[in-house]
Amino acid sequence: VVHLVDVSPQADQSPVEAYRIIRKELTEYSRDLAEKREIVVATKMDVTGAEKGLRRLKKEIEGEIIPISAATGKGIDPLIRRIFADLSR
């Protein structure tokens, strides 16, 4: 499961709240799906203030968070490598 979280200040919810909402919905929908390996991706890292949202998310979530920017392409290659590595297991 690749979980994209908008960490920009313009997001409708805080990154932590958005993450928790989706995790809750995922668990309610399918416990099997919720227990699959997860890659957390912090999006919109090109937006001013996104670093603060990323720091907040890192405080609340165990494990790796991959920061990306679709606008600049930064972080996309590491994300693709991580997805490939997980699928190869």
N, C-alpha and C positions, 0 to 999 in steps of 0.2 A: 504494500500500500504506500503510495507516494502522497504525502499530506502537505499541501501548499498552504502556507500561512502568510497573509499580508501583514508585514511588520511596519508599514509606513504609518505616519501620524494621521493620514487621511482615511484610514480604514474605519469601517462602521463600528468595529469592536476592538478591544485591546487584543493583541496577539494571543495572550494567555487565555482569555475568554473564548476567542474564536476556536482555538485548539481544543479546549475542553468541551465546547458545544458539539463539535464534529465527532470527537471521541465518544461522547455520550450517545449521539445518534447512531454511530457505527455499532456500538455495543448493543443498543436496543434493536437494531436491524438484524444483526447476525453476530453472535458471540464468536463463531469460527472466523469470520472476516476480521473482527476486532482483534483477534489473537495472532493474526499474521504479522510477519515482520513489517516494520514501518520505517519509512524514510521521511523525516521532517525537513521541509524546505521553506526557508524564510525568503519571501518574495519582495520585490520592489526595493531592493537594496540601493538602487540609484537615487531614491528619494531622500531629500534632506530630513534627518531625524529618524531614519529607519534603523540606524545603529542602536538607538535607545530601545526600540521595540525588540530588536534581536537580543539585547542584553536581558531584558525582562523575560523573554521566552526561555533563554538559556538557564535562568534561575529556577524556572518551574518544571522543565522537562529534562529527564535523564537521557543521556545519549547524545549522539551527534545531530547537529542541525546544519544543513547545508545552505548558506546564503547565496542567493542568485539575483540577477537582474536580467529580465528578458529584454529590456530596452538596450542594455549595453552588451549583453552576452556574458557578462562576468559570472563565473560559477557554474555555467551550463556544462562545460566539459567534466568537472569533477562530479556533478550530479549524474551525468550519463554513465561515467565509469562506475559509480556506486550502484546505480540501478543494474548495470550489466553484471557486476560482481555478485549482487544479491540473487539475480536470476540464475547465475551459474552454479549456485550452491545446491 
